[in-house]
Structure formats: C-alpha cells, structure tokens
Amino acid sequence: MINNFSSAVLKWYKENGRANLPWKNKDPYKIWISEIMLQQTQVKTVIPYYSKFIKKYPTLERLSTAKYDELMLLWSGLGYYRRLDNIYKSVRIIMNKHSGVFPNNYDDILSLPGIGRTTASAIYTFSEFGSKAILDGNVKRIILRFFNISKNIKKSYLEESLWSKSTLLTPLGKNTSNFIQGMMDIGSIICTR
C-alpha cells in the first residue's frame, strides 16, 4: 500500500507537477529564500517577490551586505514580516558561524531563526544534502484523508502521528525531492481544503 502510494505520487508529479518553479534548483540559498517566503503564502503570490529578491540579492554574500530597510522595500506587501526578520538574523549567523556558506547539516539548518522541521527538511532535501520527509499543511491534508485520521485527537499526538506517517510514505533517496514536491503540489492543486 505504501509503495503504491509513493509510486502514484511520483507518477503524478512527473506528469503534472510544478517542475518549472523559479526556485527549482540545488542552490540552498535560493531554496531557503523561497521556503521562507512560502511559509503561509501561496506560490502564485511568492513568485514575483522571489524573482525580484533574487535578482537584487542573487547570493548569500550579496544579501549579507543589504540594509534591513532595503530588504523591507522588496518584501513590502508580502506580509508576515517576521519572516524577513528571521532571514536578516540568519544571514548574520551564516556569515559568522558558517563562514558565509549556507550550512549543509540538517541540525545547523534547523537551528536558524524561523526554520522549523518542515522548512529545514525541504531545504535539506531540495539542496540534495540528504533526504527528509516534510509535513506542511498540504501534506497534512493528504495524510489525514489517506489514512482517514480524525482531527479530534490530542494535538500533540496528532502531530506526532502525522510526522510518523509522512516519514513512512516518503521514499528516501534520489526520488525524495520529487515526492515531497509532488505531495505539496497535490495538496495545493487537488487535495484542497
């Protein structure tokens, strides 16, 4: 059942997935910026902001020279400004603690401000540092429906159970990034609220 599910998601992604998103590359810096922008914000809204941001700050080194007010102008209208605060803080940490190189260790990525388990897993996997399952809102919806899980259970137990199921479903290895992108795409295009 699990292998059939994973295979079906990978097949769907190959035929229908959003493989041409501007952040679909292996550059951890660009993936990080996109993942932060995508927190609580739809892809169609993020694309123009991401494009402008990366055009002005194409590298981590370039971003490290930016003044906060300059970043705020680019971010203006995207909302959830705490995300920008976290980017600004993270750049300082990366420059000082990681010699200006985006970390490739999962725990180091997870320790950056504004990065939780799903965001760290996405950056880690899409950058091809390794393979991790994710659990964003889209993936939660799919898992809840696929396993017919009631939302009326204790929140901490539900979250733990969903992470367990996401890890179980996620093929680890060369197909992980396509699988998690497929899950996010299915959740946002087909398995909607």
Sine and cosine of phi, psi and omega as CSV:
sin_phi,cos_phi,sin_psi,cos_psi,sin_omega,cos_omega
0.00,0.00,-0.73,0.69,-0.04,-1.00
-0.91,0.42,-0.73,0.69,0.01,-1.00
-0.89,0.46,-0.63,0.78,0.04,-1.00
-0.89,0.45,-0.66,0.75,0.01,-1.00
-0.88,0.48,-0.79,0.62,-0.04,-1.00
-0.87,0.49,-0.67,0.74,0.03,-1.00
-0.89,0.45,-0.65,0.76,0.00,-1.00
-0.91,0.42,-0.66,0.75,0.03,-1.00
-0.90,0.44,-0.71,0.70,0.00,-1.00
-0.89,0.45,-0.64,0.76,0.03,-1.00
-0.90,0.43,-0.71,0.70,0.01,-1.00
-0.87,0.49,-0.70,0.71,-0.02,-1.00
-0.88,0.47,-0.67,0.74,-0.01,-1.00
-0.87,0.49,-0.60,0.80,-0.05,-1.00
-1.00,0.03,-0.50,0.86,-0.17,-0.99
-0.74,-0.67,-0.15,0.99,-0.14,-0.99
-0.93,0.38,0.32,-0.95,0.00,-1.00
-1.00,0.05,0.97,0.23,-0.06,-1.00
-0.99,0.13,-0.17,0.99,-0.09,-1.00
-0.97,-0.25,0.36,0.93,0.04,-1.00
-0.91,0.42,0.57,-0.82,-0.11,-0.99
-0.88,0.47,-0.34,0.94,-0.01,-1.00
-0.99,-0.15,0.16,0.99,0.03,-1.00
-0.98,0.20,1.00,0.07,0.06,-1.00
-0.45,-0.89,-0.17,-0.99,-0.02,-1.00
-0.94,-0.35,0.21,0.98,-0.02,-1.00
-0.99,0.15,0.94,-0.35,-0.07,-1.00
-0.87,0.50,-0.52,0.85,0.03,-1.00
-0.89,0.46,-0.77,0.63,-0.04,-1.00
-0.93,0.38,-0.60,0.80,0.05,-1.00
-0.91,0.42,-0.68,0.73,0.01,-1.00
-0.86,0.51,-0.76,0.65,0.00,-1.00
-0.86,0.52,-0.70,0.71,-0.01,-1.00
-0.90,0.44,-0.68,0.73,-0.03,-1.00
-0.90,0.43,-0.60,0.80,0.05,-1.00
-0.93,0.37,-0.70,0.72,0.02,-1.00
-0.89,0.46,-0.55,0.84,-0.05,-1.00
-0.98,0.20,-0.14,0.99,0.05,-1.00
-0.91,0.42,0.88,-0.47,0.03,-1.00
0.91,0.42,0.30,0.95,-0.06,-1.00
-0.65,-0.76,0.67,-0.74,-0.04,-1.00
-0.96,0.29,0.47,-0.88,-0.03,-1.00
-0.81,0.59,-0.74,0.67,-0.07,-1.00
-0.88,0.47,-0.50,0.86,0.05,-1.00
-0.97,0.24,-0.62,0.79,-0.09,-1.00
-0.95,0.30,-0.61,0.79,-0.14,-0.99
-0.75,0.66,-0.79,0.61,-0.02,-1.00
-0.91,0.41,-0.58,0.81,0.03,-1.00
-0.92,0.39,-0.70,0.71,0.02,-1.00
-0.87,0.49,-0.73,0.68,-0.03,-1.00
-0.86,0.51,-0.71,0.71,0.02,-1.00
-0.91,0.42,-0.67,0.74,-0.03,-1.00
-0.88,0.47,-0.75,0.67,-0.05,-1.00
-0.94,0.33,-0.53,0.85,0.06,-1.00
-0.90,0.44,-0.67,0.74,-0.02,-1.00
-0.98,0.21,-0.59,0.81,-0.04,-1.00
-0.79,-0.62,0.97,0.24,-0.10,-1.00
-0.95,0.30,-0.26,0.97,-0.02,-1.00
-0.70,-0.71,0.30,-0.95,0.05,-1.00
-0.89,0.46,-0.65,0.76,0.03,-1.00
-0.87,0.49,-0.69,0.72,0.02,-1.00
-0.90,0.43,-0.66,0.75,0.02,-1.00
-0.90,0.44,-0.54,0.84,-0.04,-1.00
-0.91,0.42,-0.31,0.95,0.01,-1.00
-1.00,-0.05,-0.10,1.00,-0.08,-1.00
-0.96,0.30,0.59,-0.81,0.14,-0.99
-1.00,0.05,0.53,-0.85,-0.06,-1.00
-0.84,0.55,-0.66,0.75,-0.01,-1.00
-0.88,0.48,-0.59,0.80,0.05,-1.00
-0.90,0.43,-0.67,0.75,0.02,-1.00
-0.91,0.41,-0.64,0.77,0.00,-1.00
-0.88,0.47,-0.60,0.80,0.05,-1.00
-0.89,0.46,-0.68,0.74,0.02,-1.00
-0.92,0.39,-0.58,0.82,-0.09,-1.00
-0.99,0.12,-0.36,0.93,-0.11,-0.99
-0.78,0.63,0.81,-0.58,-0.02,-1.00
0.98,-0.18,-0.33,0.94,0.01,-1.00
-0.98,0.19,-0.43,0.90,0.06,-1.00
0.98,0.18,-0.05,-1.00,-0.02,-1.00
0.71,0.71,0.88,0.47,-0.14,-0.99
-0.91,0.41,-0.28,0.96,0.06,-1.00
-0.87,0.49,-0.50,0.87,0.04,-1.00
-0.87,0.49,-0.66,0.75,0.03,-1.00
-0.92,0.40,-0.65,0.76,0.07,-1.00
-0.83,0.56,-0.68,0.73,-0.02,-1.00
-0.93,0.37,-0.60,0.80,0.09,-1.00
-0.88,0.47,-0.73,0.68,-0.03,-1.00
-0.87,0.50,-0.71,0.70,0.03,-1.00
-0.91,0.42,-0.67,0.74,-0.04,-1.00
-0.90,0.44,-0.63,0.78,0.02,-1.00
-0.85,0.52,-0.69,0.72,0.01,-1.00
-0.88,0.48,-0.69,0.73,0.01,-1.00
-0.89,0.45,-0.72,0.70,-0.02,-1.00
-0.89,0.45,-0.68,0.73,-0.01,-1.00
-0.91,0.42,-0.66,0.76,-0.07,-1.00
-0.99,0.10,-0.70,0.71,-0.12,-0.99
-1.00,-0.02,-0.44,0.90,-0.09,-1.00
-0.86,-0.50,0.37,0.93,0.05,-1.00
0.81,0.59,0.57,0.82,0.07,-1.00
0.98,0.21,0.19,0.98,0.01,-1.00
-0.92,-0.39,0.78,-0.63,0.01,-1.00
-0.86,0.51,0.76,-0.65,-0.08,-1.00
-0.90,0.44,0.56,-0.83,0.02,-1.00
-0.94,-0.33,0.10,0.99,0.04,-1.00
-0.99,-0.12,0.76,-0.65,-0.07,-1.00
-0.81,0.58,-0.73,0.68,-0.04,-1.00
-0.91,0.42,-0.58,0.82,0.05,-1.00
-0.92,0.39,-0.65,0.76,0.05,-1.00
-0.89,0.45,-0.72,0.70,-0.02,-1.00
-0.89,0.46,-0.45,0.89,-0.05,-1.00
-0.98,0.18,-0.18,0.98,0.00,-1.00
-0.95,0.30,0.57,-0.82,-0.01,-1.00
-0.84,0.54,0.71,-0.71,0.07,-1.00
0.99,0.14,0.11,0.99,-0.02,-1.00
-0.92,-0.40,0.90,-0.44,0.08,-1.00
-0.99,-0.16,-0.16,-0.99,-0.09,-1.00
-0.86,0.51,-0.71,0.71,-0.02,-1.00
-0.92,0.40,-0.72,0.69,-0.01,-1.00
-0.89,0.45,-0.70,0.72,0.03,-1.00
-0.87,0.49,-0.68,0.73,0.00,-1.00
-0.90,0.43,-0.66,0.76,0.01,-1.00
-0.90,0.43,-0.74,0.67,0.02,-1.00
-0.87,0.49,-0.74,0.68,-0.03,-1.00
-0.86,0.51,-0.70,0.71,-0.05,-1.00
-0.97,0.23,-0.76,0.65,-0.04,-1.00
-0.91,0.42,-0.46,0.89,0.04,-1.00
-0.99,0.14,-0.08,1.00,-0.01,-1.00
0.90,0.44,0.57,0.82,0.13,-0.99
-0.98,0.17,-0.45,0.89,-0.03,-1.00
0.06,-1.00,-0.26,-0.97,-0.07,-1.00
-0.77,-0.63,0.79,-0.62,0.03,-1.00
-0.61,-0.79,0.51,-0.86,0.12,-0.99
-0.97,0.22,0.35,-0.94,0.08,-1.00
-0.82,-0.57,0.18,-0.98,0.04,-1.00
-0.50,-0.87,0.93,0.36,0.09,-1.00
-1.00,0.07,-0.02,-1.00,-0.04,-1.00
-0.86,0.52,-0.61,0.79,0.01,-1.00
-0.91,0.42,-0.71,0.71,-0.02,-1.00
-0.92,0.39,-0.64,0.77,0.04,-1.00
-0.84,0.55,-0.72,0.70,-0.03,-1.00
-0.86,0.50,-0.71,0.71,-0.01,-1.00
-0.89,0.46,-0.73,0.68,-0.04,-1.00
-0.91,0.42,-0.68,0.73,0.03,-1.00
-0.84,0.54,-0.69,0.73,-0.03,-1.00
-0.97,0.25,-0.69,0.73,-0.05,-1.00
-0.88,0.47,-0.68,0.73,-0.02,-1.00
-1.00,-0.07,0.04,1.00,0.00,-1.00
0.79,0.61,0.79,0.62,-0.03,-1.00
-1.00,-0.03,0.75,-0.66,0.04,-1.00
-0.97,0.24,0.65,-0.76,0.07,-1.00
-0.98,0.18,-0.11,0.99,-0.09,-1.00
-1.00,0.05,0.55,0.84,0.09,-1.00
-0.91,-0.42,0.26,-0.97,-0.05,-1.00
-0.78,0.63,0.75,-0.66,-0.13,-0.99
-0.83,0.56,-0.70,0.71,-0.03,-1.00
-0.91,0.42,-0.61,0.79,0.04,-1.00
-0.93,0.36,-0.65,0.76,0.01,-1.00
-0.87,0.50,-0.74,0.67,-0.01,-1.00
-0.87,0.50,-0.72,0.69,0.01,-1.00
-0.88,0.47,-0.67,0.74,0.02,-1.00
-0.90,0.43,-0.67,0.74,0.00,-1.00
-0.92,0.40,-0.64,0.77,0.07,-1.00
-0.88,0.47,-0.67,0.74,0.01,-1.00
-0.87,0.49,-0.70,0.71,0.01,-1.00
-0.92,0.38,-0.64,0.77,0.02,-1.00
-0.88,0.47,-0.68,0.73,0.03,-1.00
-0.90,0.43,-0.65,0.76,0.02,-1.00
-0.89,0.46,-0.67,0.75,-0.05,-1.00
-0.97,0.23,-0.46,0.89,-0.14,-0.99
-0.98,0.19,0.88,-0.47,0.07,-1.00
-0.96,0.28,0.80,-0.60,-0.02,-1.00
-1.00,-0.04,0.73,-0.68,-0.01,-1.00
0.72,-0.69,-0.57,-0.82,-0.13,-0.99
-0.93,0.37,-0.36,0.93,-0.03,-1.00
-0.99,-0.11,0.00,1.00,-0.11,-0.99
-0.86,0.51,-0.74,0.68,-0.06,-1.00
-0.90,0.43,-0.63,0.78,0.04,-1.00
-0.92,0.39,-0.61,0.79,0.01,-1.00
-0.90,0.43,-0.75,0.66,-0.05,-1.00
-0.94,0.35,-0.54,0.84,0.09,-1.00
-0.92,0.40,-0.63,0.77,0.06,-1.00
-0.88,0.48,-0.68,0.74,0.03,-1.00
-0.89,0.46,-0.70,0.72,0.01,-1.00
-0.90,0.44,-0.66,0.75,0.00,-1.00
-0.92,0.40,-0.71,0.70,0.02,-1.00
-0.87,0.49,-0.68,0.73,0.00,-1.00
-0.91,0.42,-0.52,0.86,-0.03,-1.00
-1.00,-0.05,-0.37,0.93,-0.05,-1.00
-0.97,-0.23,-0.65,0.76,-0.13,-0.99
-0.93,-0.36,-0.83,0.56,-0.09,-1.00
-1.00,0.04,0.89,0.45,-0.10,-0.99
-0.99,0.11,0.10,-1.00,0.01,-1.00
-0.90,0.43,0.00,0.00,0.00,0.00
